[in-house]
Every structure is written in structure tokens, then in C-alpha cells.
């Protein structure tokens, strides 16, 4: 799995990097065919009173691309909310990919 964590208007600290990677373990635990993950952490300075922290993530799995984003006042809370969204998408994708059809019943004569 290729992992890219980048920051826009902020420096990605080792603590922030380790936090994101531990949260991403939840996704790889549910679905092991993750090819590429790109995480973008941004700080938007719209107003001095309303500093918004935003986290975006592109996940490329076998057969699909998924995207989620989350905004919050705290960057760690935004990452938590982002991983919840991605986790739901990955579980839904895994459920669609799995074969739910059973073998037809054999006739007894």
C-alpha cells in the first residue's frame, strides 16, 4: 500500500503522521486490497475567529476509487470523522464485491 500524507498551509509533524497511519489501520483491517492512499491536511484561514481544519483522503482499492473529506475546528477530530466516513465506504465496497450467491441446490432423484 502506498501512503502519501501531505499538508497544505501546515507542516505534517511526526505525531500527526503517526496518528493518521494508526487510524488508517482500521481501513486495511476491513479490506486488505488497498492499493494507494493519499491524505491531504489543510488549514483554511477564512476569518481569524473561524479557523477550519480540513482533512481529505483519496483511497484507491482494487476495482474502485473512494473520496472523503471532513472539516472541524480541531484537526484530530477532522481526521477521526474522515476515517469514519472512509470506513463505511470501504465496508460497503467490500460487501458489494463479495459473492453472495450460493450454489444451486442439487436435485435428488
C-alpha positions as CSV (number, residue, x, y, z in Angstrom):
1,X,0.0,0.0,0.0
2,X,1.3,3.4,-1.0
3,X,0.6,6.1,1.6
4,X,1.1,9.8,0.9
5,X,0.4,12.3,3.7
6,X,0.8,16.0,2.7
7,X,-0.1,19.3,4.3
8,X,-1.4,22.5,2.8
9,X,-0.6,25.6,4.9
10,X,0.7,23.4,7.7
11,X,3.6,21.2,8.5
12,X,2.9,17.5,8.9
13,X,4.5,16.6,12.2
14,X,5.6,13.1,13.1
15,X,2.9,12.9,15.8
16,X,0.2,13.9,13.2
17,X,1.7,11.4,10.7
18,X,1.6,8.5,13.2
19,X,-2.0,9.4,14.2
20,X,-3.2,9.2,10.6
21,X,-1.4,5.9,10.0
22,X,-2.9,4.4,13.1
23,X,-6.4,5.5,12.0
24,X,-5.8,4.0,8.5
25,X,-5.1,0.6,10.1
26,X,-8.8,0.3,10.6
27,X,-9.5,0.5,6.9
28,X,-6.8,-2.0,6.0
29,X,-8.1,-4.3,8.7
30,X,-11.6,-4.4,7.0
31,X,-10.3,-4.6,3.4
32,X,-6.7,-5.7,2.6
33,X,-6.7,-4.9,-1.2
34,X,-6.0,-1.2,-0.7
35,X,-3.5,0.0,-3.4
36,X,-3.0,3.7,-2.8
37,X,-4.0,6.2,-0.1
38,X,-3.5,10.0,-0.4
39,X,-4.3,12.2,2.6
40,X,-4.3,16.0,2.4
41,X,-4.5,18.0,5.6
42,X,-5.3,21.7,5.2
43,X,-5.8,24.8,7.4
44,X,-8.2,27.3,5.9
45,X,-7.8,30.8,7.2
46,X,-11.2,32.3,6.2
47,X,-11.5,34.5,9.2
48,X,-9.5,34.9,12.3
49,X,-12.3,33.6,14.5
50,X,-13.2,30.7,12.3
51,X,-10.1,28.7,11.6
52,X,-11.2,25.5,10.0
53,X,-9.1,22.4,9.8
54,X,-9.9,20.1,6.8
55,X,-8.8,16.5,6.0
56,X,-9.3,14.9,2.6
57,X,-8.5,11.4,1.5
58,X,-8.4,9.5,-1.8
59,X,-8.3,5.7,-1.5
60,X,-7.7,3.5,-4.5
61,X,-8.8,-0.1,-3.9
62,X,-9.0,-2.9,-6.3
63,X,-11.9,-2.0,-8.5
64,X,-12.9,1.4,-7.1
65,X,-11.7,4.8,-6.1
66,X,-13.1,6.4,-2.9
67,X,-13.0,10.0,-1.7
68,X,-14.0,11.6,1.6
69,X,-13.4,14.9,3.3
70,X,-14.1,16.3,6.7
71,X,-13.9,19.8,8.3
72,X,-13.7,20.6,12.0
73,X,-12.1,23.1,14.4
74,X,-9.7,20.5,15.6
75,X,-7.5,18.6,13.0
76,X,-7.5,15.4,15.0
77,X,-11.3,15.5,15.2
78,X,-11.4,16.1,11.4
79,X,-9.2,13.0,10.9
80,X,-11.4,10.9,13.1
81,X,-14.5,11.9,11.2
82,X,-12.8,11.3,7.9
83,X,-11.8,7.8,8.9
84,X,-15.3,7.0,10.0
85,X,-16.6,8.0,6.5
86,X,-13.9,6.1,4.7
87,X,-14.5,3.0,6.9
88,X,-18.2,3.0,5.9
89,X,-17.3,3.3,2.2
90,X,-14.8,0.5,2.4
91,X,-17.1,-1.9,4.2
92,X,-19.9,-1.1,1.7
93,X,-17.5,-1.7,-1.2
94,X,-16.3,-5.0,0.3
95,X,-19.9,-6.1,0.8
96,X,-20.6,-5.4,-2.9
97,X,-17.5,-7.2,-4.1
98,X,-18.1,-10.4,-2.2
99,X,-20.0,-13.1,-3.9
100,X,-23.3,-13.7,-2.0
101,X,-24.7,-16.3,-4.3
102,X,-24.9,-19.8,-3.1
103,X,-24.6,-22.9,-5.3
104,X,-27.9,-24.1,-6.6
105,X,-29.5,-27.0,-4.6
106,X,-28.9,-30.3,-6.3
107,X,-32.0,-32.4,-7.2
108,X,-32.3,-35.7,-5.5
109,X,-34.0,-38.4,-7.6
